[in-house]
Amino acid sequence: MYDFTIIGGGIVGLSVGLALTEQFPNKRILLLEKEKELAAHQTGNNSGVIHSGIYYKPGSYKAKFAKQGSQSMVDFCQKYEIEHDICGKVIVATNEKELPLLENLYQRGLQNELNIKKLTRDELLEVEPHVNGLEAIHVPAAGIVNYKQVSEKIAELIQEHGGEIRCQEAVRAIKELQDGVTVETNQGSYETKFLVNCAGLHSDNIARLAGYKIDMKIVPFRGEYYKLKHERRSLVRNLIYPVPNPDFPFLGVHFTRMIGGEIEAGPNAVLSFKREGYKKTDINVKELAEVLCYKGFWKLASQNMREGINEMVRSVSKKKFVESLQTLIPEIKAEDLEPGGAGVRAQALKSDGSLVDDFHIVQGKKSLHVCNAPSPAATASLEIGKEVVKQIKERF
């Protein structure tokens, strides 16, 4: 009998495991991951940004945990000598219509007690010489790291504390009883006193397996990237973001310097035909049908029809993708870009078509389900782990 079992070996599940081993050093802790390696999905395919928390509603989990997490992630990296760089980023208004939105974002950053600064056009060009912008916000606390490396270190620490990690264990059934939980996988059956669901792209399915009807479904959105060719990396010093469209739930195409020196350009945001669909050709008929039969998806689609069509066009047209990048850096040309990777964002969507805008934790009888943890969850992961343990301690 285990004391705690965690489903999901991404950075959130691992951070929960680390927090549990630190708070309950004498308890038996098990982490189950269905892939052959840890951090195989959202964690291992994101852009590696350490977010500041500027975008998020004051008082929300995202705002609080991103701000706290940006510091705890840096502290963790310093302690364990993981390469990272607090390089800062700029959020750029490229036309007059965006200036009020930039000001709103600046005020939100101040409400979130962030150290930020408004930049004039000349000041912006000192930071990023190739950017087209009227004004910008400079966010010095933003940085970059390889979250897969962070995850590997967390896994090592969990095992050093006596926790068990088992890969290639896909959960098939969950039975929650008065005195504990039985988890059945493709490899066997496990008894545990308490279950924590950190299954990311499959978190809603795991919650339902445990018997909880939640008014949300994970809808996967694929973000596709290009990379700047080596000889054109000088166009970008660090992180360059547009002012986000307040009516569209994504940050827009941006430029991100990676920890290894590469520059990513993107992403767009298109419906993925598979929860783990990193290629345009990846299709899971059952998972796609679930989305297309979900009324919440069609309500969201109707509300964002123009933006959705633009995203799909960018997915198939490099020319259109380049045009969107030229809004920020006019010098960019199609020949400067080569194909990059892709990530899939696990976005929870309610049946009324509204997005679950914050991290969302559902409490069960003998379980706890982290049912919405998209970006900035990697930045906030250590803080999410602490919050999960806090909620467990409050109840038990």
Kinemage of the C-alpha trace (Angstrom):
@kinemage 1
@onewidth
@group {chain A} dominant
@subgroup {mainchain}
@vectorlist {calphas} color= white
{ca met a 1} P 0.000 0.000 0.000
{ca tyr a 2} L 1.366 3.375 -1.061
{ca asp a 3} L 0.571 6.530 0.864
{ca phe a 4} L 0.491 8.732 -2.240
{ca thr a 5} L 0.309 7.854 -5.927
{ca ile a 6} L 0.757 10.480 -8.633
{ca ile a 7} L -0.446 9.967 -12.200
{ca gly a 8} L 1.653 11.918 -14.697
{ca gly a 9} L 5.397 12.319 -15.102
{ca gly a 10} L 5.514 15.843 -16.486
{ca ile a 11} L 7.046 18.676 -14.503
{ca val a 12} L 3.823 19.291 -12.532
{ca gly a 13} L 3.500 15.667 -11.422
{ca leu a 14} L 7.187 15.536 -10.590
{ca ser a 15} L 6.962 18.775 -8.582
{ca val a 16} L 4.054 17.320 -6.616
{ca gly a 17} L 6.169 14.228 -5.979
{ca leu a 18} L 9.081 16.334 -4.762
{ca ala a 19} L 6.850 18.398 -2.454
{ca leu a 20} L 5.319 15.211 -1.024
{ca thr a 21} L 8.691 13.594 -0.363
{ca glu a 22} L 9.870 16.761 1.396
{ca gln a 23} L 6.735 17.126 3.530
{ca phe a 24} L 6.215 13.425 4.250
{ca pro a 25} L 9.701 11.878 4.240
{ca asn a 26} L 8.547 8.574 5.750
{ca lys a 27} L 5.600 7.963 3.409
{ca arg a 28} L 5.604 5.616 0.428
{ca ile a 29} L 5.230 7.627 -2.757
{ca leu a 30} L 4.702 6.295 -6.283
{ca leu a 31} L 4.655 8.193 -9.574
{ca leu a 32} L 3.182 6.539 -12.685
{ca glu a 33} L 3.985 7.724 -16.227
{ca lys a 34} L 2.545 6.060 -19.326
{ca glu a 35} L 5.459 6.948 -21.624
{ca lys a 36} L 8.867 5.290 -21.604
{ca glu a 37} L 10.446 8.532 -20.373
{ca leu a 38} L 9.458 11.454 -18.175
{ca ala a 39} L 8.486 14.949 -19.406
{ca ala a 40} L 7.552 13.564 -22.825
{ca his a 41} L 4.712 15.922 -23.681
{ca gln a 42} L 3.938 19.514 -22.621
{ca thr a 43} L 7.071 19.745 -20.454
{ca gly a 44} L 9.442 18.421 -23.073
{ca asn a 45} L 7.964 20.324 -26.000
{ca asn a 46} L 7.538 23.843 -24.660
{ca ser a 47} L 9.700 26.876 -25.387
{ca gly a 48} L 11.469 26.872 -22.025
{ca val a 49} L 10.402 30.355 -20.930
{ca ile a 50} L 10.444 31.280 -17.244
{ca his a 51} L 7.362 33.504 -17.161
{ca ser a 52} L 6.942 36.508 -14.877
{ca gly a 53} L 3.164 36.452 -14.387
{ca ile a 54} L 2.393 39.747 -16.133
{ca tyr a 55} L -0.479 38.395 -18.234
{ca tyr a 56} L -2.602 36.878 -15.506
{ca lys a 57} L -5.533 38.174 -13.489
{ca pro a 58} L -4.344 39.611 -10.157
{ca gly a 59} L -5.035 37.199 -7.318
{ca ser a 60} L -5.316 34.155 -9.598
{ca tyr a 61} L -3.272 31.002 -9.151
{ca lys a 62} L -1.521 31.775 -12.441
{ca ala a 63} L -0.489 35.282 -11.373
{ca lys a 64} L 0.605 34.231 -7.887
{ca phe a 65} L 2.333 30.988 -8.808
{ca ala a 66} L 4.070 32.398 -11.900
{ca lys a 67} L 5.568 35.234 -9.888
{ca gln a 68} L 6.590 32.982 -6.989
{ca gly a 69} L 7.547 30.186 -9.366
{ca ser a 70} L 9.848 32.330 -11.459
{ca gln a 71} L 11.913 32.900 -8.327
{ca ser a 72} L 11.711 29.341 -6.953
{ca met a 73} L 12.615 27.937 -10.388
{ca val a 74} L 15.690 30.170 -10.548
{ca asp a 75} L 16.629 29.195 -6.979
{ca phe a 76} L 16.248 25.508 -7.912
{ca cys a 77} L 18.415 25.927 -11.017
{ca gln a 78} L 21.097 27.775 -9.057
{ca lys a 79} L 21.105 25.173 -6.296
{ca tyr a 80} L 21.490 22.239 -8.686
{ca glu a 81} L 23.608 24.021 -11.315
{ca ile a 82} L 21.049 23.750 -14.122
{ca glu a 83} L 21.784 26.124 -16.993
{ca his a 84} L 19.343 29.035 -17.180
{ca asp a 85} L 19.381 32.701 -18.120
{ca ile a 86} L 17.292 35.542 -16.712
{ca cys a 87} L 17.523 37.475 -19.945
{ca gly a 88} L 14.332 39.544 -19.775
{ca lys a 89} L 11.728 40.077 -22.464
{ca val a 90} L 9.915 42.860 -24.256
{ca ile a 91} L 6.181 42.987 -25.031
{ca val a 92} L 5.779 45.225 -28.061
{ca ala a 93} L 2.964 47.402 -29.368
{ca thr a 94} L 3.425 47.666 -33.136
{ca asn a 95} L 0.515 50.013 -33.933
{ca glu a 96} L -1.615 52.742 -32.352
{ca lys a 97} L -4.539 50.365 -31.609
{ca glu a 98} L -2.291 48.252 -29.393
{ca leu a 99} L -1.119 51.126 -27.197
{ca pro a 100} L -4.167 51.063 -24.850
{ca leu a 101} L -3.838 47.265 -24.601
{ca leu a 102} L -0.155 47.663 -23.741
{ca glu a 103} L -1.039 50.177 -21.042
{ca asn a 104} L -3.666 47.786 -19.606
{ca leu a 105} L -1.065 45.039 -19.521
{ca tyr a 106} L 1.422 47.363 -17.840
{ca gln a 107} L -1.113 48.223 -15.142
{ca arg a 108} L -1.839 44.529 -14.630
{ca gly a 109} L 1.868 43.897 -14.179
{ca leu a 110} L 2.014 46.623 -11.551
{ca gln a 111} L -1.007 45.091 -9.800
{ca asn a 112} L 0.869 41.796 -9.769
{ca glu a 113} L 3.768 43.653 -8.102
{ca leu a 114} L 6.227 42.976 -10.886
{ca asn a 115} L 9.367 44.960 -11.605
{ca ile a 116} L 8.558 46.188 -15.112
{ca lys a 117} L 9.258 49.303 -17.165
{ca lys a 118} L 7.603 51.046 -20.106
{ca leu a 119} L 9.979 51.645 -23.019
{ca thr a 120} L 9.814 54.304 -25.695
{ca arg a 121} L 10.615 53.350 -29.284
{ca asp a 122} L 14.245 54.452 -28.871
{ca glu a 123} L 14.607 52.578 -25.577
{ca leu a 124} L 13.115 49.458 -27.163
{ca leu a 125} L 15.649 49.587 -29.998
{ca glu a 126} L 18.464 49.658 -27.452
{ca val a 127} L 17.177 46.340 -26.061
{ca glu a 128} L 16.116 44.700 -29.363
{ca pro a 129} L 17.598 46.660 -32.305
{ca his a 130} L 15.612 44.907 -35.060
{ca val a 131} L 12.128 45.188 -33.564
{ca asn a 132} L 9.351 47.292 -35.035
{ca gly a 133} L 7.499 48.921 -32.144
{ca leu a 134} L 5.962 52.155 -30.939
{ca glu a 135} L 6.263 51.325 -27.240
{ca ala a 136} L 7.026 48.241 -25.169
{ca ile a 137} L 7.075 46.790 -21.685
{ca his a 138} L 10.408 45.471 -20.465
{ca val a 139} L 10.067 42.473 -18.126
{ca pro a 140} L 13.530 41.837 -16.622
{ca ala a 141} L 12.467 38.781 -14.575
{ca ala a 142} L 11.601 36.636 -17.613
{ca gly a 143} L 14.133 33.978 -18.486
{ca ile a 144} L 14.839 30.679 -20.218
{ca val a 145} L 15.672 27.154 -19.107
{ca asn a 146} L 15.382 23.585 -20.367
{ca tyr a 147} L 12.451 22.189 -18.380
{ca lys a 148} L 13.329 18.621 -19.319
{ca gln a 149} L 16.638 19.039 -17.486
{ca val a 150} L 14.763 20.464 -14.505
{ca ser a 151} L 12.406 17.471 -14.592
{ca glu a 152} L 15.289 14.999 -14.663
{ca lys a 153} L 16.801 16.600 -11.559
{ca ile a 154} L 13.439 16.572 -9.734
{ca ala a 155} L 13.010 12.881 -10.586
{ca glu a 156} L 16.487 12.178 -9.227
{ca leu a 157} L 15.621 13.968 -5.962
{ca ile a 158} L 12.335 12.055 -5.594
{ca gln a 159} L 14.181 8.765 -5.911
{ca glu a 160} L 16.885 9.903 -3.496
{ca his a 161} L 14.097 10.588 -0.982
{ca gly a 162} L 12.799 7.037 -1.441
{ca gly a 163} L 10.001 7.718 -3.913
{ca glu a 164} L 9.315 5.284 -6.759
{ca ile a 165} L 8.924 6.292 -10.405
{ca arg a 166} L 7.522 3.803 -12.905
{ca cys a 167} L 7.332 4.524 -16.628
{ca gln a 168} L 5.282 2.726 -19.280
{ca glu a 169} L 2.397 2.468 -16.808
{ca ala a 170} L -0.801 3.610 -18.575
{ca val a 171} L -3.744 3.908 -16.199
{ca arg a 172} L -6.747 1.821 -17.263
{ca ala a 173} L -9.087 1.998 -14.252
{ca ile a 174} L -9.435 3.767 -10.907
{ca lys a 175} L -11.608 2.676 -8.007
{ca glu a 176} L -11.919 5.137 -5.149
{ca leu a 177} L -13.113 3.603 -1.863
{ca gln a 178} L -13.541 4.872 1.675
{ca asp a 179} L -10.107 3.734 2.826
{ca gly a 180} L -8.082 4.319 -0.327
{ca val a 181} L -7.795 4.066 -4.098
{ca thr a 182} L -7.020 1.181 -6.439
{ca val a 183} L -5.221 2.135 -9.637
{ca glu a 184} L -5.012 -0.402 -12.452
{ca thr a 185} L -2.496 0.069 -15.250
{ca asn a 186} L -1.388 -1.943 -18.239
{ca gln a 187} L 1.336 -3.386 -15.994
{ca gly a 188} L -0.513 -4.174 -12.775
{ca ser a 189} L -2.602 -2.917 -9.869
{ca tyr a 190} L -1.600 -0.509 -7.084
{ca glu a 191} L -3.253 0.303 -3.769
{ca thr a 192} L -2.805 3.811 -2.447
{ca lys a 193} L -4.224 5.889 0.389
{ca phe a 194} L -4.385 9.030 -1.751
{ca leu a 195} L -4.234 9.755 -5.486
{ca val a 196} L -3.009 12.920 -7.228
{ca asn a 197} L -3.927 13.357 -10.892
{ca cys a 198} L -1.365 15.399 -12.850
{ca ala a 199} L -2.042 13.786 -16.215
{ca gly a 200} L -1.909 17.003 -18.256
{ca leu a 201} L -3.442 16.321 -21.661
{ca his a 202} L -5.431 13.442 -20.142
{ca ser a 203} L -6.279 14.970 -16.761
{ca asp a 204} L -10.008 15.207 -17.524
{ca asn a 205} L -10.132 11.540 -18.528
{ca ile a 206} L -8.317 10.474 -15.359
{ca ala a 207} L -10.760 12.515 -13.230
{ca arg a 208} L -13.671 10.782 -14.956
{ca leu a 209} L -12.053 7.363 -14.474
{ca ala a 210} L -12.008 8.178 -10.763
{ca gly a 211} L -15.752 8.884 -10.912
{ca tyr a 212} L -15.834 12.698 -11.059
{ca lys a 213} L -18.076 14.521 -13.503
{ca ile a 214} L -16.356 17.783 -14.270
{ca asp a 215} L -17.813 20.462 -16.537
{ca met a 216} L -14.721 20.731 -18.691
{ca lys a 217} L -12.895 18.894 -21.436
{ca ile a 218} L -9.269 19.139 -22.417
{ca val a 219} L -9.093 20.460 -25.979
{ca pro a 220} L -5.599 20.102 -27.486
{ca phe a 221} L -4.161 23.007 -29.461
{ca arg a 222} L -0.973 22.436 -31.416
{ca gly a 223} L 1.548 25.248 -31.569
{ca glu a 224} L 3.906 25.028 -34.539
{ca tyr a 225} L 7.286 26.771 -34.650
{ca tyr a 226} L 9.918 27.781 -37.124
{ca lys a 227} L 13.550 28.354 -36.157
{ca leu a 228} L 15.822 31.126 -37.323
{ca lys a 229} L 18.771 29.865 -39.301
{ca his a 230} L 22.057 30.187 -37.458
{ca glu a 231} L 23.297 33.143 -39.471
{ca arg a 232} L 20.103 35.137 -38.712
{ca arg a 233} L 19.954 34.595 -34.947
{ca ser a 234} L 21.433 38.054 -34.426
{ca leu a 235} L 18.001 39.502 -35.267
{ca val a 236} L 16.814 38.446 -31.800
{ca arg a 237} L 18.707 39.005 -28.575
{ca asn a 238} L 16.322 37.426 -26.066
{ca leu a 239} L 12.498 37.235 -25.880
{ca ile a 240} L 10.188 39.346 -28.055
{ca tyr a 241} L 6.402 39.102 -27.606
{ca pro a 242} L 3.473 40.950 -29.188
{ca val a 243} L 0.669 42.535 -27.207
{ca pro a 244} L -1.779 39.619 -26.809
{ca asn a 245} L -5.252 39.822 -28.285
{ca pro a 246} L -7.499 40.021 -25.186
{ca asp a 247} L -10.267 38.116 -27.013
{ca phe a 248} L -8.050 35.205 -28.079
{ca pro a 249} L -6.603 32.782 -25.508
{ca phe a 250} L -3.049 32.654 -26.857
{ca leu a 251} L -0.057 35.003 -26.709
{ca gly a 252} L 0.498 35.370 -30.447
{ca val a 253} L 3.586 34.540 -32.487
{ca his a 254} L 6.771 35.596 -30.755
{ca phe a 255} L 10.532 35.080 -30.767
{ca thr a 256} L 12.201 33.008 -28.071
{ca arg a 257} L 15.885 32.437 -27.531
{ca met a 258} L 16.385 28.884 -26.300
{ca ile a 259} L 18.918 27.859 -23.690
{ca gly a 260} L 21.070 26.222 -26.382
{ca gly a 261} L 21.168 29.388 -28.494
{ca glu a 262} L 18.492 28.553 -31.057
{ca ile a 263} L 15.760 31.099 -31.793
{ca glu a 264} L 12.197 29.827 -32.054
{ca ala a 265} L 9.625 31.828 -34.025
{ca gly a 266} L 5.980 31.107 -33.342
{ca pro a 267} L 3.746 29.437 -32.420
{ca asn a 268} L 0.459 29.514 -34.207
{ca ala a 269} L -2.427 27.749 -32.442
{ca val a 270} L -4.525 25.162 -34.281
{ca leu a 271} L -6.790 22.380 -33.111
{ca ser a 272} L -4.801 19.173 -32.804
{ca phe a 273} L -6.559 16.083 -34.142
{ca lys a 274} L -4.952 14.040 -31.371
{ca arg a 275} L -4.193 14.926 -27.755
{ca glu a 276} L -0.551 14.176 -28.391
{ca gly a 277} L -0.581 15.245 -32.025
{ca tyr a 278} L 2.683 17.035 -32.757
{ca lys a 279} L 2.409 16.618 -36.531
{ca lys a 280} L -0.314 17.769 -38.923
{ca thr a 281} L -0.802 14.130 -39.905
{ca asp a 282} L -1.342 12.884 -36.335
{ca ile a 283} L -4.981 11.851 -35.968
{ca asn a 284} L -6.841 9.912 -33.291
{ca val a 285} L -10.399 9.443 -34.557
{ca lys a 286} L -11.865 8.842 -31.091
{ca glu a 287} L -10.188 11.894 -29.526
{ca leu a 288} L -11.072 14.115 -32.485
{ca ala a 289} L -14.700 12.957 -32.385
{ca glu a 290} L -14.877 13.797 -28.668
{ca val a 291} L -13.847 17.389 -29.430
{ca leu a 292} L -16.115 17.764 -32.468
{ca cys a 293} L -19.080 16.418 -30.501
{ca tyr a 294} L -18.446 18.784 -27.583
{ca lys a 295} L -20.761 21.785 -27.670
{ca gly a 296} L -18.236 23.902 -25.786
{ca phe a 297} L -15.774 23.601 -28.673
{ca trp a 298} L -18.249 24.910 -31.230
{ca lys a 299} L -19.203 27.815 -28.986
{ca leu a 300} L -15.520 28.745 -28.642
{ca ala a 301} L -14.982 28.316 -32.383
{ca ser a 302} L -17.907 30.586 -33.268
{ca gln a 303} L -16.636 33.279 -30.902
{ca asn a 304} L -13.121 33.188 -32.383
{ca met a 305} L -13.899 32.349 -36.004
{ca arg a 306} L -11.680 34.975 -37.642
{ca glu a 307} L -8.675 34.306 -35.390
{ca gly a 308} L -9.121 30.542 -35.769
{ca ile a 309} L -9.130 30.764 -39.559
{ca asn a 310} L -6.011 32.955 -39.490
{ca glu a 311} L -4.243 30.395 -37.313
{ca met a 312} L -5.153 27.566 -39.709
{ca val a 313} L -3.945 29.577 -42.687
{ca arg a 314} L -0.613 30.189 -40.941
{ca ser a 315} L -0.362 26.441 -40.331
{ca val a 316} L -0.385 25.648 -44.061
{ca ser a 317} L 1.154 28.838 -45.488
{ca lys a 318} L 4.733 29.724 -44.646
{ca lys a 319} L 4.176 33.040 -46.424
{ca lys a 320} L 1.388 33.997 -43.997
{ca phe a 321} L 3.450 32.799 -41.032
{ca val a 322} L 6.334 34.999 -42.168
{ca glu a 323} L 4.012 37.989 -42.560
{ca ser a 324} L 2.904 37.618 -38.937
{ca leu a 325} L 6.549 37.488 -37.815
{ca gln a 326} L 7.375 40.581 -39.886
{ca thr a 327} L 4.939 42.585 -37.762
{ca leu a 328} L 7.550 42.364 -35.000
{ca ile a 329} L 10.742 42.078 -37.065
{ca pro a 330} L 10.306 43.462 -40.605
{ca glu a 331} L 13.708 42.125 -41.735
{ca ile a 332} L 12.573 38.496 -41.418
{ca lys a 333} L 12.321 36.667 -44.757
{ca ala a 334} L 11.041 33.193 -45.580
{ca glu a 335} L 14.557 32.003 -46.384
{ca asp a 336} L 15.656 32.947 -42.841
{ca leu a 337} L 13.445 30.221 -41.367
{ca glu a 338} L 13.673 26.464 -41.125
{ca pro a 339} L 11.092 24.059 -39.693
{ca gly a 340} L 11.053 23.845 -35.908
{ca gly a 341} L 9.194 21.649 -33.484
{ca ala a 342} L 5.667 21.728 -32.135
{ca gly a 343} L 3.992 21.534 -28.765
{ca val a 344} L 0.453 20.739 -27.684
{ca arg a 345} L -1.315 22.903 -25.114
{ca ala a 346} L -3.838 21.122 -22.882
{ca gln a 347} L -6.541 23.772 -22.589
{ca ala a 348} L -9.596 23.018 -20.452
{ca leu a 349} L -12.846 24.202 -21.994
{ca lys a 350} L -16.251 24.388 -20.318
{ca ser a 351} L -19.454 23.265 -22.006
{ca asp a 352} L -20.609 26.882 -22.356
{ca gly a 353} L -17.578 27.617 -24.567
{ca ser a 354} L -15.624 29.535 -21.931
{ca leu a 355} L -12.007 28.717 -21.281
{ca val a 356} L -10.900 27.643 -17.836
{ca asp a 357} L -8.621 30.610 -17.401
{ca asp a 358} L -6.783 29.589 -14.233
{ca phe a 359} L -5.086 26.493 -12.902
{ca his a 360} L -7.954 24.310 -11.703
{ca ile a 361} L -7.753 21.754 -8.891
{ca val a 362} L -10.668 19.397 -8.177
{ca gln a 363} L -10.847 17.706 -4.789
{ca gly a 364} L -12.128 14.140 -4.535
{ca lys a 365} L -12.778 11.946 -1.523
{ca lys a 366} L -9.361 10.311 -1.577
{ca ser a 367} L -7.921 12.145 -4.537
{ca leu a 368} L -6.973 15.503 -5.952
{ca his a 369} L -7.077 16.354 -9.658
{ca val a 370} L -5.024 19.093 -11.342
{ca cys a 371} L -7.398 19.509 -14.272
{ca asn a 372} L -6.076 22.617 -16.008
{ca ala a 373} L -2.369 23.359 -16.011
{ca pro a 374} L -1.262 24.885 -19.325
{ca ser a 375} L 1.364 27.623 -19.561
{ca pro a 376} L 2.745 29.016 -17.246
{ca ala a 377} L 2.533 25.669 -15.423
{ca ala a 378} L 6.196 24.796 -16.029
{ca thr a 379} L 7.311 28.094 -14.478
{ca ala a 380} L 4.802 27.615 -11.642
{ca ser a 381} L 5.347 23.879 -11.191
{ca leu a 382} L 7.237 23.971 -7.892
{ca glu a 383} L 4.554 26.280 -6.471
{ca ile a 384} L 1.749 24.053 -7.776
{ca gly a 385} L 3.438 21.150 -6.004
{ca lys a 386} L 3.468 23.108 -2.741
{ca glu a 387} L -0.214 24.066 -3.188
{ca val a 388} L -1.249 20.449 -3.759
{ca val a 389} L 0.544 19.374 -0.583
{ca lys a 390} L -1.006 22.294 1.300
{ca gln a 391} L -4.498 21.199 0.254
{ca ile a 392} L -3.762 17.595 1.210
{ca lys a 393} L -2.486 18.654 4.637
{ca glu a 394} L -5.509 20.875 5.223
{ca arg a 395} L -7.844 17.957 4.591
{ca phe a 396} L -5.923 15.096 6.164
